């Protein structure tokens, strides 16, 4: 029987029914809808209607207010649920001075990388924020937090009087020099975003090597992963489900 996994992010809630590494069913809803509508219950019913009856629920959340709204709704679904946190993190040592500061989605990423890709590994999660999470044979080592693509595009517009709003999904420019304000902004964001990821990735890799680790596997996930250059494909594995897979694996370990 599958595990019903819920990754509650700042903007979007990703849901999936997972058995081993197989995604049997998946769906997304806005985070804001968790408290105000029956969208979670509707998603659960859709999963059941697709023929997948979960044995349990595994979730993580980076939005405390939404977590408070989610928990009573989970009680109505009639199966036990597990919340991944720093103090319920089976099989992953936390080599971190203040474990309570680690986002639970980052723990799910680390467990997903540890279980399905091996260590050392770096998970680059490109959502509302960009996070780099490092996991080695010693466990979770920490990482990096940087602004995400949507934040970069929105900030330029909101903090200036004349610059227009950008669509994060439409940043393509044919030239290397912008001939309009819009082209100049698109270049700054698209090239700047990829350059930020490259600089951070190189820094983190060097740190791991300097500490005696082998070259890490790099797993990219999140809604903005498609903004990375195609030429990076040989060195990066794109896995849109690594967070959900980590939740399923954490649940398996917790109930074993």
C-alpha positions, 0 to 999 in steps of 0.5 A: 500500500502506498504512502500519501506524501504532502510537501507543504511549501510557501506557495504550493502543496505537492501531494503524491501516492508513493510505493517504493520509488514509484509515483502512483498519483500526484497533484498540487494545490495552492498553499493558501487553499489548505485552510480555506477550502476542501482542496486537501480532502478533494485531492485525497478522494481523487487519490482513492478514486484512482485506486490508491488507498494509502496506509499512512500519511507523511508530510512536511511543512515550512509554513507554521500557520498552514501546518496548524490548519493541515493537522486537523484536516489530516485527522479526518482522513482516517489513517495515521500521519507522520510529520517530518521534523528535526526530531523525527528524522529517522536514519539521518544524523544531523551534523548541525549545531541547531537542528531545529533551524533546518527546514523539514523540506530540506530534511526530506531532500537529504533523506531522498538523496541519501536513500535513492542516490547515495552520498555524498550528494547535494540537492539544489531545490529551486522553489520560492527560495533556492536551497542547497542541502548537503548529505554525506556519510556523516549525515546532514551537513548543512547548506545554502539558502538564496533567493529564488527566481520568482523572488528575483523577478518580483523584487525588481518590479516591487522595489522600483518605480519604472521597471515592469513585472517579469514572468519567471516562465518567460525569460528567454532573450536571443541576444547577450545585450538587452536592447529594451528595458524588458530584455535587459531585465530578463538577461539580468535575472536569467543569466544572474540566476544561473550564475548564482547557482553555478557559483554556489555549486562550485563553492559547495563542491570545493568545500566537500572535497577539501573535507575529504569527500568524493565528488558529490552527486548533484540533484536538482529539483523545484519549479525553477530547475528548468531555468538552468542551462541544458549544457549542465545536464551531464553533471546534474540529475533532475528529479522533480520528486526527490522531496516527496520520495524523501518523505515516503522513505522517512515514513518507511523508516519511522514505521519499520 
